[in-house]
Amino acid sequence: MSEQNLNRLLKNDRYQVFLFTCPATLPFSFSCHPWFVVNRRGVVSRWEVFWRPQEWEARWGHLHKDFYTPLQGIAKFLFTEKYLWGEGTLLGGIEGEENSLAARMAECIENSPHTYPYCYTYSLPGPNSNTYVQWVLDQFPESGMQLPWNAFGKHAASSKYY
């Protein structure tokens, strides 16, 4: 998805949550790396977990906010940000008004630095980036969003937000 297409989707008077994915860093690119893009009435943020804590101001262990732009794929190679995957693939999204499913999901994601149980834990089989996204999705099964088969580690999530 292009940035122009994302901008067409964004609505400044709505709550929206989008799920994106790109290939994971090599040599693990057979797996996917997912992230959320949250639009809280015109305020857009990106939320994801990385395999190592990055040097970044909006991070909580492995959990990061706005490390990359909303659509940018992650680094292709370990230990360098020189080569990145292209724009992410949109897997799904929801939107709504105040107190809607989208608003509650956005709140869950934005509160995850305080509620996600694995912010400071990471391993390849999980918990990992897929565990985080699945943990959020498990709180809101009615969203209809699902991670693909190659989201290894997604089943490591077991805690409930509500």
C-alpha positions in Angstrom: 0.0 0.0 0.0 1.3 3.4 -0.8 1.3 6.4 1.5 -1.1 8.1 -0.8 -3.6 5.2 -0.4 -3.1 5.2 3.4 -3.8 8.9 3.5 -7.1 8.3 1.6 -8.1 5.7 4.2 -7.3 7.9 7.2 -10.3 9.9 8.7 -9.6 12.7 11.1 -13.0 12.2 12.8 -12.7 8.5 13.4 -10.8 5.9 15.4 -9.1 3.4 13.1 -6.8 0.5 13.7 -4.9 -1.1 10.7 -2.8 -4.3 10.7 0.2 -4.3 8.4 2.9 -6.9 7.7 6.2 -7.3 5.8 8.8 -10.0 5.7 10.9 -10.5 8.8 14.6 -9.7 8.8 16.8 -12.1 6.9 17.5 -14.9 7.4 14.0 -15.2 9.0 12.1 -13.6 6.1 10.0 -16.8 5.6 8.1 -15.4 8.6 6.2 -12.1 8.8 6.7 -9.0 10.9 3.4 -7.4 11.8 2.5 -4.0 13.3 -0.4 -1.8 14.1 -1.2 1.7 12.7 -3.5 3.5 15.0 -5.5 6.6 14.0 -7.0 8.3 17.0 -9.0 11.1 15.3 -6.1 12.3 13.1 -3.3 11.4 15.5 -1.5 8.5 13.7 1.0 6.1 15.5 2.7 2.8 14.7 3.1 0.1 17.3 5.3 -3.1 17.1 7.9 -5.3 18.8 11.5 -5.7 17.7 13.9 -8.5 18.4 16.3 -6.2 20.1 15.6 -3.1 22.1 16.3 -0.2 19.7 17.7 3.2 20.7 14.5 5.2 20.5 12.6 7.6 22.8 9.2 5.9 22.5 10.1 2.4 23.5 9.4 0.0 26.4 11.9 -2.8 26.1 11.1 -4.5 22.8 7.8 -2.6 22.3 8.2 0.5 20.1 6.0 3.4 19.0 6.8 5.2 15.7 10.2 3.8 15.1 9.4 3.6 11.4 6.8 5.5 9.4 3.4 3.9 9.3 4.0 2.0 6.1 7.7 1.3 6.1 8.9 -2.3 6.2 11.6 -3.2 8.7 15.3 -3.7 8.2 16.2 -6.5 5.7 19.4 -7.4 7.5 20.5 -7.8 11.1 22.5 -4.9 12.6 21.9 -2.4 9.8 19.1 0.0 8.9 20.6 0.7 5.5 18.3 -1.7 3.6 14.6 -1.8 4.4 11.7 -3.9 3.1 9.3 -1.8 1.0 5.9 -0.6 2.1 3.9 -3.0 4.2 0.9 -5.0 3.2 -2.4 -4.1 4.7 -4.0 -7.2 6.3 -7.1 -5.5 7.7 -8.6 -2.6 9.6 -11.5 -1.4 11.6 -12.9 2.1 12.3 -15.5 3.6 14.5 -16.7 6.5 16.7 -16.1 7.1 20.4 -16.6 3.9 22.5 -16.5 1.7 19.3 -14.5 -1.4 18.9 -11.9 0.6 17.0 -11.6 3.1 19.9 -11.3 0.4 22.5 -8.7 -1.4 20.4 -6.7 1.8 19.9 -6.8 2.4 23.7 -5.6 -1.2 24.3 -2.6 -0.7 21.9 -1.8 2.7 23.3 -1.9 1.3 26.9 0.2 -1.8 25.9 3.5 -0.3 27.4 1.8 -0.8 30.7 -0.3 -3.9 30.1 1.6 -6.2 27.6 3.3 -8.8 29.7 6.3 -9.4 27.4 7.6 -5.8 26.8 11.0 -6.8 28.2 11.1 -10.4 26.9 11.8 -11.6 23.3 12.7 -15.0 21.7 12.4 -16.3 18.2 9.7 -18.9 19.0 7.9 -16.3 21.1 7.2 -14.0 22.7 8.1 -11.9 19.7 6.5 -9.4 17.3 3.8 -11.8 16.3 3.0 -12.6 19.9 2.4 -8.9 20.6 0.0 -8.4 17.7 -1.8 -11.7 18.5 -2.1 -10.6 22.1 -3.9 -7.5 21.0 -6.1 -9.4 18.5 -7.1 -11.9 21.2 -8.6 -9.1 23.2 -10.8 -8.2 20.2 -11.8 -11.3 18.2 -14.8 -9.4 16.8 -12.3 -7.2 14.8 -12.0 -10.1 12.3 -8.3 -9.4 11.9 -6.0 -12.4 11.8 -2.3 -13.0 11.4 -1.2 -15.2 8.5 0.0 -18.8 8.9 3.7 -17.7 8.9 3.3 -15.4 11.9 5.5 -17.8 14.0 5.2 -17.1 17.7 1.6 -15.8 17.6 0.4 -18.6 19.8 2.7 -17.6 22.6 0.2 -15.0 23.7 -2.1 -16.0 26.5 -2.9 -13.0 28.7 -6.1 -11.0 28.3 -6.4 -7.2 28.5 -10.0 -7.1 29.7 
